[in-house]
Structure formats: structure tokens, C-alpha cells
């Protein structure tokens, strides 16, 4: 498929998906891609029919300034994973992991200095990732893909994937684990490049809860952002915990980032699984 055609199809898919709830519990099983929305029997049938890729969205619960909710990463990871799964056609989406490493609790550092951030130790996080991957392999999935929406645990994803791939390379049920760095890079550098090309400066784009971060949240679900903080004058001191300036963020600016994320992720997954 050409890039132009891909982008056209993706825009249609995005438009359709943003009109419906993320988890459509009452929808027919044939239309569902969220693991949680299927029965055990339906899941077994989907795997037998070729849906052998499972996407594991990794979120996080952390402060995002006064204008954005604590669960931003969780909602984004779920929405974007569903878009990727639908484009792939042979993938399902696991429940979101909302408890992730966020740094020291005592003494508090980084986001832990602000109310609502939840941090767990890296070994605990990696143990959960490993246990989930082992479960998916047991049920017949052949490709386990970690989609990390947060920068703080990218190395943990890589360690777990490398450890399991070494162990499973010896034989038995074939299964591979992928720490999909392309997903995170598209959401950070890729989206920032698109915004810079439209004239936005780095100090406005930001690295946390600024223009880019807020725009992606708006594209996932406008309810994640408090509208009274957008388009109004405010000083950096009035936006504690924010790197960048979110005031000019819009759904449209977020959607160009979502398109980059989905396109980059789908391409990377297909490339990694082509030989299977």
C-alpha cells in the first residue's frame, strides 16, 4: 500500500474510531479487538483463526500539570493500541498496565513530588510484564508486543523482551516478545518534528504535558484535558509539573501525531513479523 493510500485509510479509521467508545462491551465479538471485551471461548476462536499478535499497552498514572488528568497515558495507550490492532488485522489488545515505575517514593523525586502519581519498583514492573507474556504464550499468541507510552520504563521493556526471547529460542511453543521502541519514538520525536515543521518552537512543544503531549491526549479523548486551561494567559508558575506550553494544543495537532504513531508502529510490527 502506498504512503498516500495508507494515510487516507488511516484517517478514515481514526475518524470512525473517535466516534465510538474505546471499549464497546455490547458490540459483536467479531468487531472487538480488546481482550477484555471477549469471552474465553471467543478468544480461543480468534487465536485459532489467526489473531496471534497481542499488543500490550503500557501506560502510567502520573501528574500532568493542572490541565490534564492523571490517567492520560492509560487512555492514550489503549486508544492508540486499538487503532494499531485494527490496522494490522490480526492483533488483539491486552488490558492496559497502569502501574509503572515513576522513580523514588521516599524521598519523592520527579513526578512523585505531585499528588496522584503512582510508582512501583522496576523489578515488580518487569515481573508483571514477564508474567503477562508467559500467559499470552500459553494461550497461543506468537507475537507479544509491548507498546510503552511513557519514557521511564523503555529499558525495562527491552530487558524483559531480551530475557524471554533468549529463553524461548531453544524450542517449544514459538513465541517472540517485541519492545516496540518505534511506538514511543513516534510519539515523542516524530510528533515533535511534525509540530516543528508547522512553526511551533521546542519550548512550546515541550517534553511533558506541553503542546505535543496535550494535543495527543486531546486526540485520544478530549475529556482528558481541562478546557479552561487552553487558550488563556498563564505563566509557567501557574503550570507546575509542565515542560512546554499546552495552551495552543488542539485535537487536529494531536491527530497528526496519532497518524505518525500508528503508521510507524504498524510498519515496524509487520517488518518484525514478516518471516513468521
C-alpha atoms as one frame of an Amber mdcrd trajectory, in Angstrom:
protein
   0.000   0.000   0.000   1.374   3.442  -0.893   2.004   6.002   1.830  -0.739
   8.232   0.460  -3.230   5.375   0.395  -2.195   4.260   3.875  -2.685   7.764
   5.255  -6.117   8.018   3.618  -7.260   4.697   5.078  -5.827   5.596   8.460
  -7.619   8.940   8.555 -10.902   7.171   7.863 -10.226   4.651  10.609  -9.312
   7.406  13.056 -12.460   9.350  12.266 -14.632   6.278  12.759 -12.967   5.170
  15.977 -13.170   8.580  17.622 -16.958   8.438  17.308 -17.389   5.338  19.474
 -16.377   4.294  22.996 -12.988   2.600  23.289 -14.434  -0.493  24.978 -17.677
  -1.421  23.245 -18.799  -4.166  25.609 -22.044  -4.763  23.748 -20.508  -4.970
  20.299 -20.303  -8.291  18.421 -17.226 -10.346  19.197 -16.236 -10.202  15.534
 -15.714  -6.434  15.861 -13.910  -6.388  19.205 -10.143  -6.173  19.452  -9.908
  -5.574  23.200  -9.117  -8.810  25.036 -11.325  -7.697  27.930 -14.360  -7.482
  25.644 -14.147 -11.148  24.580 -15.184 -14.334  26.326 -12.619 -17.072  26.777
 -14.270 -19.137  24.047 -14.368 -16.194  21.649 -10.693 -15.506  22.308  -9.731
 -19.127  21.616 -11.593 -18.984  18.312  -9.942 -15.692  17.326  -6.467 -17.085
  18.003  -7.265 -20.260  16.049  -8.410 -18.059  13.147  -5.033 -16.278  13.023
  -5.163 -13.427  15.555  -1.841 -14.452  17.083  -0.396 -10.987  17.829  -1.176
  -9.411  21.203  -0.461  -5.739  21.827   0.295  -4.866  25.453  -0.378  -1.149
  26.063   1.777   0.266  28.864   0.521   3.475  30.425   1.222   5.034  33.790
  -0.501   7.092  36.454   1.257  10.405  36.968   0.787  14.133  37.321   0.300
  16.008  34.068   0.080  19.555  35.278  -3.121  21.332  36.321  -4.757  20.877
  32.913  -4.552  17.126  32.219  -5.759  14.059  34.120  -3.527  11.565  35.894
  -4.560   8.707  33.603  -3.502  10.347  30.342  -1.007   7.618  29.437  -3.504
   4.848  30.168  -6.206   6.211  27.895  -3.786   7.091  25.117  -2.106   3.700
  25.199  -5.440   1.896  24.952  -6.842   4.070  22.161  -3.666   4.003  20.081
  -3.214   0.258  20.586  -6.738  -0.336  19.285  -6.039   1.749  16.187  -2.849
  -0.230  15.566  -4.626  -3.562  16.095  -7.397  -2.696  13.649  -4.895  -1.648
  11.008  -2.866  -4.851  11.479  -5.962  -7.022  11.190  -4.530  -9.998  13.090
  -3.945  -8.438  16.506  -5.747  -8.081  19.815  -5.177  -5.609  22.656  -4.391
  -6.652  26.227  -5.533  -4.672  29.290  -3.532  -1.515  29.950  -0.804  -1.618
  32.589  -1.435   1.493  34.698   1.078   0.837  37.496   4.620   1.595  36.335
   7.978   2.831  37.681   7.920   6.580  38.269  11.003   6.957  40.460  11.680
   7.039  44.181   8.745   7.383  46.562  10.826   8.168  49.654  12.279  10.672
  49.132   9.914  11.620  46.301  11.536  12.558  43.013  10.287  13.782  39.627
   6.527  13.211  39.222   6.257  11.690  42.711   6.530  15.222  44.075   2.976
  15.829  42.853  -0.262  14.320  44.150  -1.648  11.279  42.359   1.494   9.812
  40.824   1.882   6.074  41.493   5.292   4.425  41.336   6.248   0.766  41.660
   9.764  -0.760  41.716  11.288  -1.744  38.378  11.650  -5.437  39.364   7.925
  -5.611  40.166   7.025  -3.978  36.870   9.275  -6.321  34.914   7.850  -9.336
  36.744   4.327  -8.333  35.683   5.444  -7.853  32.080   7.106 -11.258  32.098
   4.110 -12.970  33.681   1.760 -11.431  31.134   3.967 -12.506  28.226   4.179
 -16.067  29.563   0.390 -16.139  29.875  -0.100 -14.987  26.302   2.337 -17.601
  25.012   0.490 -20.300  26.926  -2.785 -19.344  25.213  -1.370 -19.479  21.696
  -0.172 -15.973  20.867   3.002 -15.934  18.778   3.926 -12.245  18.906   3.790
 -10.235  22.137   4.282  -6.517  21.504   4.934  -4.020  24.300   3.649  -0.530
  23.436   5.162   1.814  26.013   3.536   5.266  26.136   5.956   6.511  28.811
   9.693   7.039  28.613  10.613   5.875  32.094  10.333   2.136  31.508  11.600
   1.667  27.958  14.709  -0.152  29.241  12.540  -2.473  31.334  10.575  -3.452
  28.240  13.800  -4.226  26.420  15.207  -6.316  29.289  12.074  -8.445  29.584
  11.860  -8.991  25.824  15.530  -9.978  25.582  15.283 -12.336  28.561  12.234
 -14.189  27.279  13.456 -14.352  23.689  16.688 -15.983  24.861  14.764 -18.494
  26.923  12.248 -19.342  24.202  14.791 -19.554  21.396  15.648 -23.101  22.471
  12.435 -24.620  21.197   8.940 -25.399  22.414   5.990 -23.211  21.508   7.264
 -20.495  19.154   6.717 -17.018  20.529   8.630 -13.753  20.387   8.436 -10.625
  22.524   8.953  -7.170  20.992   9.725  -3.980  22.888   8.438  -1.658  20.181
  10.623   1.417  20.556   9.216   2.724  17.280   5.913   3.429  19.040   7.491
   5.643  21.674   9.851   7.391  19.277   6.946   8.283  17.000   5.001   9.732
  19.921   7.939  11.850  21.053  10.458  12.744  18.347   8.153  12.001  15.423
   5.277  14.124  16.672   7.638  16.917  17.775   9.144  17.041  14.280   5.704
  17.376  12.725   4.842  20.243  15.062   8.187  21.965  14.479   7.542  21.785
  10.737   4.342  23.753  11.398   6.264  26.524  13.120   5.959  25.582  16.772
   9.085  26.076  18.890  10.713  23.476  21.122   9.952  25.382  24.333   6.240
  25.277  23.454   6.191  21.693  22.167   7.776  20.602  25.438   8.651  17.188
  26.812   5.895  16.639  29.381   2.336  17.999  29.420   3.279  20.688  26.908
   1.799  21.302  23.478   2.657  17.893  21.978   1.654  15.810  24.988  -1.605
  17.682  25.448  -2.520  17.519  21.765  -2.100  13.728  21.743  -4.333  13.495
  24.808  -6.996  15.625  23.123  -6.891  13.373  20.073  -7.382  10.292  22.243
 -10.185  11.760  24.371 -10.948  15.460  24.809 -12.202  14.754  28.335  -8.595
  14.175  29.420  -7.879  17.909  29.232  -9.481  20.726  31.221 -10.527  23.237
  28.538 -10.315  26.250  30.853  -6.522  25.924  30.730  -6.303  26.144  26.957
  -6.219  29.404  25.004  -5.848  31.576  28.107  -2.958  33.517  29.524  -0.988
  31.715  32.212   2.556  31.789  33.474   4.880  28.776  33.854   4.492  29.187
  37.625   0.765  28.547  37.213   1.539  25.296  35.363   3.621  23.281  37.863
   4.845  19.921  36.579   4.683  21.048  32.946   7.543  21.165  30.450   6.355
  23.176  27.477   3.233  25.256  26.917  -0.081  23.431  26.281  -2.243  26.453
  25.582  -2.372  26.104  21.774  -2.944  22.342  21.774  -5.813  21.114  19.586
  -7.352  17.829  18.518  -6.090  18.433  14.985  -2.490  18.839  16.160  -2.843
  15.630  18.124  -4.228  13.652  15.230  -1.189  14.262  13.062   0.822  12.667
  15.847  -1.558   9.743  16.130  -1.239   9.075  12.409   2.559   9.012  12.776
   2.353   6.668  15.778   0.005   4.212  14.089   1.841   4.221  10.770   5.277
   3.746  12.399   4.037   1.028  14.744   2.173  -0.952  12.095   5.155  -0.799
   9.760   7.558  -1.935  12.497   5.349  -4.820  13.628   4.840  -6.059  10.087
   8.566  -5.887   9.422   9.417  -7.789  12.596   6.821 -10.498  11.995   7.188
 -10.848   8.221   9.145 -14.108   8.432   6.517 -15.744  10.602
